[in-house]
Amino acid sequence: MDIQTWTFILVGITFALYIGIAIWARAGSTSEFYVAGGGVHPVANGMATAADWMSAASFISMAGIISFVGYDGGVYLMGWTGGYVLLALCLAPYLRKFGQFTVPDFIGERYYSKTARMVAVFCAIFVSFTYVAGQMRGVGVVFARFLEVDINMGIIIGMGIVFFYAVLGGMKGITYTQVAQFCVLIFAFLVPAIFTSIMVTGNPIPQIGMGSTITGTDTYVLDKLDGLTTELGFTAYTDGSKSMVDVFFICAALMVGTAGLPHVIIRFFTVPRVRDARISAGWALLFISLLYTTAPAVAAFARVNMIETINGPDMKGVAAAEAPGWVTNWEKTGLVSWEDKNGDGKMFYSGDERNEMNINRDIIVLASPELAKLPNWVVALLAAGGLAAALSTAAGLLLVISTSISHDLLKKGFKPDMTDKQELLAARVGAAVAIVGAGYLGINPPGFVAQVVAFAFGLAAASFFPAIILGIFYKKMNKEGAIAGMVSGIVFTAAYIIYFKFINPAASTPDNWWFGISPEGIGTLGMCVNFVVSIVVNKFTAEVPTEVQDMVESIRYPKGAGQAHDH
């Protein structure tokens, strides 16, 4: 069977499964819509968290970045993994103990202020919109290739599907759908990686294969990559071109941005007890590591195969008439194109003026089985996995947007007398509006998938993280300090990103960046601005009410702790 037939079969089966689960577990109340009724098993929640966490950026784009830029792409890998650990250990159990539905709920209650809640609602919607735009782009990339349509059409199809099961199921439907999506995406990512590792190095474990010699030679995979990339005018694959300052700031922004991401934090409200929140965080870390440790190997193997299939074994190019199948397949989507600059009728790929190929880095993972000439069903399986990754995160983000609008903006803000039914309707309308907005940003993206997602993490780092950390660990932080910090952090970070990405992209060079920090890393500086403003304003404004200080104390210490010493 051809790739398209296999894709329709496998994607059709997985979609039938997701929609079946969404109908079986659809939400009947706001509690089920927001936090799945709080009764999800820790292992299931670990899988759902991992699926929520491993978005189109992780599945589709991260290995693509590493494949194209080598060592520098590792900042995404390190930042996102480290960030999850930070979230699981420092924030999740405390937020779960606090027992509110959403991050704006936590901030509104902790900072005893409707204004603080409204600022947090704005930040949650802004961050989630930026992030979901990256997911819609990822969905579009998958549909474009496997339905052989233009990428914009692919995004519109994706919008319809996300709308159906996010709006119908709420968190209860999404949680169990995400368990299934995790199983699909991890299987889809590992199977081609294992096959390719066996073909290239003879080793079935991709993580070890990446550091092994190529079958039948004494050459190591990474040595060969370094040789190929430098010969073709690229920087050496294992060398970094970013400054240490920028690497540190991007890594830190991704880490602390993770810890402030509303759609991941809300997952820890779906388990019965605080202890279960810790256990599910541990399971999720194990599940996430399966994909994250495999991505660099997928990237390295795909890079070797890509260069060799385009340039041929003699590195002089391949005749266009004999173009590899993956090139002709992806040309239909507009994500790969060829321009015969020297008129020799041969394709040539390099990092200098000789280059004739324009290849979108978001295609690498989906194209990797075709690059390695794997069976058609493996190519189709990867399509199903890519869709599972993008759709699971998109659904989680849309839920954050819809609950921020219905629960925080309306119920806790402008319309406190809403009935349960009206609130549920408002949540669904909010999700529908969000999908349209996200679709627009997916069609007109401000960068490739992982880059757009990095901006979202930077915005979360600059707005939520300090307010949450200070709210938990500094009981004297008052509402004026938190509000001033959140506003200054997100305004500073958004202004920097918008200037260099939209207003004056030509100026986006290390020479023009502040302290050499790229827009992807500026969230760390925004976070520092937030912390400083919060603490300074806090010093010159009213003290926190005693009952709020007692509440913060009770979140951090169980009742009765330390009482034995008093007697």
C-alpha positions as CSV (number, residue, x, y, z in Angstrom):
1,M,0.0,0.0,0.0
2,D,1.1,3.6,-0.6
3,I,1.9,6.1,2.2
4,Q,-1.4,7.9,1.8
5,T,-3.5,4.8,2.2
6,W,-1.6,3.7,5.2
7,T,-1.9,7.2,6.7
8,F,-5.7,7.3,6.2
9,I,-5.9,3.9,7.9
10,L,-3.6,4.6,10.9
11,V,-4.7,8.2,11.5
12,G,-8.4,7.1,11.0
13,I,-8.0,4.4,13.7
14,T,-6.3,6.8,16.2
15,F,-8.9,9.5,15.6
16,A,-11.8,7.1,16.0
17,L,-10.1,6.1,19.3
18,Y,-9.8,9.7,20.5
19,I,-13.3,10.7,19.6
20,G,-14.7,7.6,21.1
21,I,-12.9,8.4,24.4
22,A,-14.0,12.0,24.2
23,I,-17.7,10.9,23.9
24,W,-17.3,8.2,26.6
25,A,-15.7,10.7,29.1
26,R,-17.4,13.9,28.1
27,A,-17.8,16.5,30.8
28,G,-21.2,16.8,32.5
29,S,-20.2,19.5,35.1
30,T,-17.8,22.4,35.4
31,S,-15.7,20.3,37.8
32,E,-15.3,17.6,35.2
33,F,-14.8,20.2,32.4
34,Y,-12.0,21.9,34.4
35,V,-10.2,19.2,36.4
36,A,-11.8,15.9,35.3
37,G,-13.6,15.7,38.7
38,G,-10.2,15.3,40.5
39,G,-10.3,11.5,40.2
40,V,-7.6,10.5,37.7
41,H,-5.0,7.7,38.6
42,P,-1.4,9.0,39.0
43,V,0.0,6.8,36.2
44,A,-2.8,7.8,33.8
45,N,-2.2,11.4,34.8
46,G,1.5,10.9,34.2
47,M,0.8,9.8,30.7
48,A,-1.7,12.6,30.1
49,T,0.8,15.2,31.5
50,A,3.5,13.8,29.2
51,A,1.2,14.1,26.2
52,D,0.2,17.6,27.2
53,W,3.9,18.4,27.7
54,M,5.2,16.8,24.5
55,S,3.7,19.2,22.0
56,A,4.3,19.6,18.3
57,A,7.4,21.5,19.3
58,S,8.8,18.4,21.1
59,F,7.7,15.8,18.6
60,I,8.0,17.6,15.3
61,S,10.3,20.6,15.7
62,M,12.9,19.9,18.4
63,A,14.7,17.2,16.5
64,G,14.4,19.4,13.4
65,I,16.3,22.2,15.2
66,I,18.9,19.9,16.5
67,S,19.2,18.3,13.0
68,F,19.7,21.7,11.3
69,V,21.8,23.6,13.9
70,G,23.5,20.7,15.7
71,Y,24.8,21.5,19.2
72,D,23.0,24.8,19.5
73,G,19.6,23.0,19.2
74,G,20.4,21.2,22.5
75,V,19.3,24.3,24.5
76,Y,15.6,23.3,23.8
77,L,16.3,19.8,25.0
78,M,18.0,20.9,28.2
79,G,15.6,23.8,29.0
80,W,12.4,21.9,28.5
81,T,13.6,18.8,30.5
82,G,15.0,20.9,33.3
83,G,11.9,23.0,33.4
84,Y,9.7,20.0,33.9
85,V,11.8,18.8,36.9
86,L,11.5,22.3,38.4
87,L,7.7,22.3,38.0
88,A,7.3,18.8,39.4
89,L,9.4,19.4,42.5
90,C,8.9,23.1,43.4
91,L,5.4,24.0,42.3
92,A,3.0,21.2,41.5
93,P,2.4,19.8,45.0
94,Y,1.9,23.2,46.6
95,L,-0.5,24.4,43.9
96,R,-2.4,21.1,44.2
97,K,-2.6,21.6,48.0
98,F,-4.0,25.1,47.5
99,G,-6.8,23.4,45.5
100,Q,-7.8,26.0,43.0
101,F,-8.9,25.2,39.4
102,T,-6.6,27.6,37.5
103,V,-3.4,29.7,37.9
104,P,-5.4,33.0,37.9
105,D,-7.4,31.4,40.7
106,F,-4.3,30.8,42.7
107,I,-3.0,34.3,42.0
108,G,-6.4,35.9,42.7
109,E,-6.8,34.1,46.1
110,R,-3.2,34.3,47.2
111,Y,-2.9,38.0,46.4
112,Y,-6.4,38.8,47.7
113,S,-7.2,40.9,44.6
114,K,-9.5,40.9,41.7
115,T,-7.0,43.1,39.8
116,A,-4.3,40.5,40.3
117,R,-6.7,37.8,39.0
118,M,-7.4,39.9,35.9
119,V,-3.7,40.5,35.1
120,A,-3.1,36.7,35.5
121,V,-6.1,36.0,33.2
122,F,-4.6,38.3,30.6
123,C,-1.2,36.7,30.9
124,A,-2.7,33.1,30.7
125,I,-4.6,33.9,27.5
126,F,-1.6,35.7,25.9
127,V,0.8,32.9,26.7
128,S,-1.6,30.1,25.7
129,F,-2.5,31.9,22.4
130,T,1.2,32.2,21.5
131,Y,1.8,28.5,22.4
132,V,-1.3,27.2,20.6
133,A,-0.3,29.0,17.4
134,G,2.8,26.8,17.3
135,Q,0.6,23.7,17.8
136,M,-1.7,24.6,15.0
137,R,1.3,25.2,12.7
138,G,2.5,21.7,13.6
139,V,-1.0,20.2,12.9
140,G,-0.9,22.0,9.5
141,V,2.6,20.6,8.6
142,V,1.3,17.0,9.2
143,F,-2.0,17.4,7.4
144,A,-0.3,19.2,4.5
145,R,2.1,16.4,3.9
146,F,-0.2,13.4,4.3
147,L,-3.3,14.9,2.6
148,E,-1.1,16.5,0.0
149,V,-2.7,19.9,0.5
150,D,-1.3,23.4,1.1
151,I,-0.2,24.0,4.7
152,N,-2.9,26.6,5.2
153,M,-5.6,24.1,4.3
154,G,-3.9,21.6,6.6
155,I,-4.3,24.1,9.5
156,I,-8.0,24.7,8.8
157,I,-8.6,20.9,8.8
158,G,-6.8,20.7,12.2
159,M,-8.8,23.5,13.6
160,G,-12.0,21.6,12.9
161,I,-10.7,18.4,14.6
162,V,-9.4,20.2,17.7
163,F,-12.6,22.1,18.1
164,F,-14.6,18.8,18.1
165,Y,-13.0,17.0,21.0
166,A,-11.6,19.9,23.1
167,V,-15.0,21.7,23.2
168,L,-17.0,18.5,23.7
169,G,-14.9,16.7,26.3
170,G,-13.4,19.4,28.6
171,M,-10.6,18.2,30.9
172,K,-12.3,14.8,31.6
173,G,-12.4,14.0,27.9
174,I,-9.0,15.5,27.2
175,T,-7.3,13.6,30.1
176,Y,-8.3,10.1,28.8
177,T,-7.8,11.1,25.2
178,Q,-4.3,12.3,26.1
179,V,-3.5,8.9,27.7
180,A,-4.2,7.3,24.3
181,Q,-2.3,10.1,22.5
182,F,0.7,9.5,24.6
183,C,0.8,5.8,23.7
184,V,0.4,6.7,20.0
185,L,3.0,9.4,19.9
186,I,5.7,7.6,21.9
187,F,5.3,4.4,19.8
188,A,5.3,6.5,16.6
189,F,8.5,8.3,17.6
190,L,10.4,5.2,18.9
191,V,9.7,2.7,16.1
192,P,11.3,4.7,13.2
193,A,14.1,5.8,15.5
194,I,14.9,2.1,16.4
195,F,14.7,1.0,12.7
196,T,16.9,3.9,11.6
197,S,19.5,3.2,14.3
198,I,19.7,-0.5,13.3
199,M,20.1,0.5,9.6
200,V,22.8,3.1,10.2
201,T,24.8,1.6,13.1
202,G,23.4,-1.9,13.7
203,N,22.4,-0.9,17.3
204,P,18.7,-1.1,18.2
205,I,19.0,1.6,21.0
206,P,19.0,5.0,19.2
207,Q,20.6,6.8,22.2
208,I,23.6,4.4,22.0
209,G,23.5,4.2,18.2
210,M,24.1,8.0,18.0
211,G,27.5,7.5,19.6
212,S,28.4,4.4,17.6
213,T,30.3,3.8,14.4
214,I,28.4,3.5,11.0
215,T,27.8,-0.1,9.9
216,G,30.8,-1.5,8.0
217,T,33.1,1.4,8.7
218,D,35.3,2.8,11.6
219,T,33.7,6.3,11.3
220,Y,31.5,7.5,14.2
221,V,28.1,9.0,13.2
222,L,28.9,12.4,14.8
223,D,32.4,12.5,13.2
224,K,30.8,11.8,9.8
225,L,28.3,14.6,10.4
226,D,31.0,17.1,11.4
227,G,32.9,16.2,8.2
228,L,29.8,16.5,5.9
229,T,28.5,19.7,7.4
230,T,31.9,21.6,7.3
231,E,32.5,20.3,3.8
232,L,29.2,21.8,2.7
233,G,29.7,25.2,4.3
234,F,27.8,24.7,7.6
235,T,29.3,25.1,11.0
236,A,30.4,21.8,12.6
237,Y,27.5,19.8,13.9
238,T,29.0,19.3,17.4
239,D,30.2,22.9,17.7
240,G,28.0,25.7,19.1
241,S,27.8,29.2,17.5
242,K,25.6,30.8,20.2
243,S,27.3,32.8,22.9
244,M,27.3,31.2,26.4
245,V,25.2,34.1,27.7
246,D,22.5,33.4,25.1
247,V,22.5,29.7,25.7
248,F,22.2,30.2,29.4
249,F,19.3,32.7,29.0
250,I,17.4,30.6,26.5
251,C,17.8,27.5,28.7
252,A,16.7,29.4,31.8
253,A,13.7,31.0,30.0
254,L,12.5,27.5,28.8
255,M,13.0,26.1,32.3
256,V,11.2,28.7,34.3
257,G,8.7,29.2,31.5
258,T,7.7,25.6,31.9
259,A,7.1,26.1,35.6
260,G,4.7,28.9,34.8
261,L,2.8,27.2,32.0
262,P,-0.9,27.1,33.0
263,H,-1.9,24.1,30.9
264,V,0.8,21.8,32.6
265,I,0.1,23.1,36.1
266,I,-3.6,22.4,35.8
267,R,-2.9,18.7,35.2
268,F,-1.9,18.3,38.8
269,F,-5.4,19.3,39.9
270,T,-6.9,16.2,38.3
271,V,-5.6,13.7,40.8
272,P,-7.3,12.8,44.1
273,R,-4.5,13.8,46.6
274,V,-1.4,15.9,46.9
275,R,0.8,12.8,47.2
276,D,-0.7,11.6,43.8
277,A,0.4,14.9,42.3
278,R,4.1,14.1,43.2
279,I,3.8,10.5,42.0
280,S,2.2,11.5,38.6
281,A,5.0,14.1,38.2
282,G,7.6,11.3,38.5
283,W,5.8,9.1,36.1
284,A,5.4,11.9,33.6
285,L,9.2,12.6,33.8
286,L,9.9,9.0,33.0
287,F,7.5,9.0,30.0
288,I,8.9,12.4,28.7
289,S,12.5,11.1,28.9
290,L,11.7,8.3,26.4
291,L,11.1,10.9,23.7
292,Y,13.6,13.6,24.8
293,T,16.6,11.2,25.0
294,T,15.7,9.8,21.6
295,A,15.3,13.2,19.7
296,P,19.1,13.9,19.3
297,A,19.6,10.5,17.7
298,V,16.7,11.0,15.3
299,A,18.1,14.4,14.4
300,A,21.6,13.0,13.7
301,F,20.5,10.1,11.6
302,A,18.0,12.2,9.6
303,R,20.8,14.8,8.9
304,V,23.2,12.2,7.5
305,N,20.4,10.6,5.4
306,M,19.1,14.0,4.2
307,I,22.5,15.2,3.0
308,E,23.3,11.9,1.3
309,T,20.0,11.6,-0.5
310,I,20.1,15.1,-1.9
311,N,23.8,15.4,-2.7
312,G,24.4,11.7,-3.5
313,P,27.3,9.6,-2.2
314,D,29.9,11.7,-4.2
315,M,28.5,15.0,-2.7
316,K,28.0,16.5,-6.2
317,G,24.2,16.6,-6.3
318,V,21.5,14.4,-7.6
319,A,19.7,14.9,-11.0
320,A,16.3,16.5,-10.5
321,A,14.7,13.8,-12.6
322,E,16.0,11.3,-10.0
323,A,15.1,13.4,-7.0
324,P,14.5,11.3,-3.8
325,G,10.8,10.5,-3.1
326,W,10.7,12.6,0.1
327,V,11.7,15.7,-1.8
328,T,8.9,15.4,-4.4
329,N,6.4,14.4,-1.7
330,W,7.2,17.5,0.5
331,E,7.4,19.9,-2.5
332,K,3.6,19.6,-2.8
333,T,3.2,21.2,0.6
334,G,5.5,24.2,-0.2
335,L,7.8,23.3,2.7
336,V,10.6,22.0,0.4
337,S,11.6,23.8,-2.8
338,W,14.4,23.6,-5.3
339,E,15.9,26.4,-7.5
340,D,18.4,25.3,-10.2
341,K,20.9,28.2,-9.7
342,N,23.7,26.9,-11.9
343,G,21.5,25.3,-14.6
344,D,23.1,21.8,-14.3
345,G,19.7,20.1,-13.6
346,K,21.1,18.7,-10.3
347,M,19.9,19.4,-6.8
348,F,22.5,20.6,-4.3
349,Y,22.3,21.3,-0.6
350,S,24.9,23.3,1.3
351,G,25.3,26.1,3.8
352,D,26.8,28.7,1.4
353,E,26.0,30.4,-1.9
354,R,26.0,27.0,-3.7
355,N,22.8,26.0,-1.9
356,E,19.7,25.3,-4.2
357,M,17.4,23.8,-1.6
358,N,15.0,25.5,0.7
359,I,14.0,23.0,3.4
360,N,11.7,23.9,6.3
361,R,13.3,22.5,9.5
362,D,9.9,21.4,10.9
363,I,9.7,18.5,8.4
364,I,12.7,16.6,9.5
365,V,11.0,14.2,12.0
366,L,8.1,13.5,9.7
367,A,10.4,13.0,6.7
368,S,12.9,10.8,8.6
369,P,11.3,7.4,7.7
370,E,11.2,8.4,4.1
371,L,14.9,9.6,4.3
372,A,15.8,6.1,5.7
373,K,13.7,4.3,3.1
374,L,11.6,2.7,5.8
375,P,8.3,0.9,5.0
376,N,5.3,3.1,4.2
377,W,3.4,2.0,7.3
378,V,6.2,3.5,9.5
379,V,5.9,6.9,7.6
380,A,2.1,6.8,8.3
381,L,2.6,5.8,12.0
382,L,4.8,8.9,12.4
383,A,2.0,11.1,10.9
384,A,-0.4,9.7,13.5
385,G,2.1,10.4,16.3
386,G,2.7,14.0,15.1
387,L,-1.0,14.7,15.1
388,A,-1.3,13.1,18.6
389,A,1.4,15.4,19.9
390,A,0.1,18.6,18.4
391,L,-3.6,17.9,19.2
392,S,-3.0,16.8,22.8
393,T,-1.2,20.1,23.7
394,A,-3.5,22.2,21.6
395,A,-6.5,20.8,23.5
396,G,-4.8,21.5,26.9
397,L,-4.0,25.0,25.9
398,L,-7.5,25.7,24.5
399,L,-8.9,24.5,27.9
400,V,-6.7,27.0,29.7
401,I,-8.0,29.8,27.4
402,S,-11.6,28.8,27.8
403,T,-11.5,28.4,31.6
404,S,-9.6,31.7,31.9
405,I,-12.5,33.4,30.0
406,S,-15.4,31.5,31.6
407,H,-14.2,30.9,35.2
408,D,-11.8,33.7,35.9
409,L,-13.0,36.5,33.7
410,L,-16.7,36.0,33.9
411,K,-17.6,33.9,37.0
412,K,-15.0,35.4,39.3
413,G,-15.0,38.8,37.6
414,F,-17.8,40.4,35.7
415,K,-20.7,38.0,36.2
416,P,-20.5,36.2,39.6
417,D,-24.2,35.1,39.4
418,M,-23.6,32.8,36.4
419,T,-25.1,29.3,36.7
420,D,-23.0,26.1,36.2
421,K,-24.7,25.6,32.8
422,Q,-23.9,29.2,31.6
423,E,-20.3,28.9,32.7
424,L,-19.9,25.6,30.8
425,L,-21.4,27.3,27.7
426,A,-19.1,30.3,28.1
427,A,-16.1,27.9,28.3
428,R,-17.1,26.2,25.1
429,V,-17.6,29.5,23.2
430,G,-14.3,30.7,24.6
431,A,-12.5,27.6,23.2
432,A,-14.2,28.1,19.8
433,V,-13.0,31.7,19.6
434,A,-9.5,30.6,20.7
435,I,-9.3,28.0,17.9
436,V,-10.1,30.7,15.3
437,G,-7.4,33.0,16.7
438,A,-4.9,30.2,16.9
439,G,-5.6,29.1,13.4
440,Y,-4.9,32.6,12.1
441,L,-1.5,32.6,13.9
442,G,-0.8,29.2,12.6
443,I,-1.3,30.4,9.0
444,N,0.8,33.5,9.7
445,P,3.4,32.3,12.1
446,P,6.1,34.5,13.7
447,G,8.7,31.7,13.4
448,F,9.1,27.9,13.1
449,V,7.1,25.8,15.6
450,A,9.7,25.5,18.3
451,Q,10.6,29.1,18.1
452,V,7.0,30.2,18.5
453,V,6.7,27.9,21.5
454,A,10.0,29.4,22.9
455,F,8.3,32.8,22.9
456,A,5.4,31.4,24.8
457,F,7.8,30.0,27.4
458,G,9.6,33.3,27.7
459,L,6.3,35.1,28.3
460,A,5.3,32.6,31.0
461,A,8.7,32.9,32.6
462,A,8.4,36.7,32.8
463,S,4.8,36.8,34.0
464,F,3.7,33.8,36.1
465,F,6.8,32.2,37.5
466,P,7.8,35.0,40.0
467,A,4.2,35.5,41.1
468,I,3.8,31.8,41.8
469,I,7.2,31.3,43.5
470,L,6.8,34.4,45.7
471,G,3.2,33.4,46.4
472,I,4.3,30.0,47.7
473,F,7.6,30.8,49.4
474,Y,7.4,34.4,50.5
475,K,4.3,35.0,52.7
476,K,4.9,38.7,52.9
477,M,4.6,39.4,49.2
478,N,1.6,41.7,48.7
479,K,-0.8,42.3,45.9
480,E,0.7,45.6,44.7
481,G,4.1,43.9,44.3
482,A,2.8,40.9,42.4
483,I,0.6,43.0,40.0
484,A,3.4,45.5,39.3
485,G,5.9,42.6,38.7
486,M,3.6,40.6,36.4
487,V,2.7,43.7,34.3
488,S,6.3,44.9,34.0
489,G,7.7,41.4,33.2
490,I,5.2,40.6,30.4
491,V,5.3,44.1,28.9
492,F,9.1,44.1,28.8
493,T,9.3,40.6,27.3
494,A,6.5,41.0,24.8
495,A,7.9,44.4,23.6
496,Y,11.4,42.9,23.0
497,I,10.0,39.9,21.1
498,I,7.6,42.0,19.0
499,Y,10.3,44.6,18.1
500,F,12.8,42.0,16.9
501,K,10.4,39.6,15.3
502,F,7.7,41.9,13.8
503,I,8.7,45.6,13.8
504,N,12.4,45.3,12.9
505,P,13.4,41.7,12.1
506,A,16.4,42.8,10.1
507,A,18.0,44.2,13.3
508,S,17.7,40.8,15.1
509,T,21.4,40.1,15.3
510,P,23.6,39.4,18.3
511,D,25.2,42.9,17.9
512,N,21.8,44.6,18.4
513,W,20.4,42.3,21.1
514,W,20.6,43.6,24.7
515,F,23.7,41.9,26.4
516,G,23.6,39.5,23.4
517,I,20.3,37.9,24.5
518,S,18.1,36.6,21.6
519,P,14.3,37.0,21.7
520,E,14.0,33.3,22.6
521,G,16.0,34.0,25.8
522,I,14.7,37.4,26.8
523,G,12.0,35.9,29.1
524,T,14.8,35.2,31.7
525,L,15.6,38.9,31.8
526,G,11.9,39.7,31.9
527,M,11.6,37.3,34.9
528,C,14.4,39.2,36.7
529,V,12.6,42.5,36.0
530,N,9.4,41.0,37.5
531,F,11.2,39.8,40.6
532,V,13.0,43.2,41.2
533,V,9.8,45.2,40.6
534,S,7.7,42.9,42.8
535,I,10.2,43.1,45.7
536,V,10.8,46.9,45.4
537,V,7.0,47.7,45.2
538,N,6.3,45.3,48.0
539,K,8.7,47.2,50.3
540,F,6.9,50.5,49.9
541,T,3.3,49.3,50.0
542,A,0.8,47.9,52.6
543,E,1.6,44.6,54.5
544,V,-0.1,41.4,53.6
545,P,-3.2,40.6,55.8
546,T,-2.5,38.1,58.6
547,E,-5.1,35.6,57.3
548,V,-3.4,35.5,53.9
549,Q,0.0,34.9,55.6
550,D,-1.5,32.1,57.6
551,M,-3.0,30.6,54.5
552,V,0.4,30.6,52.7
553,E,1.9,29.0,55.8
554,S,-0.7,26.2,55.7
555,I,0.1,25.4,52.1
556,R,3.8,24.8,52.9
557,Y,3.4,23.0,56.2
558,P,0.9,20.3,57.0
559,K,-1.4,21.0,60.0
560,G,0.2,19.9,63.2
561,A,3.7,20.0,61.9
562,G,6.2,20.9,64.6
563,Q,3.5,20.9,67.4
564,A,5.3,18.1,69.3
565,H,8.1,20.4,70.1
566,D,5.9,22.8,71.9
567,H,5.0,20.4,74.7
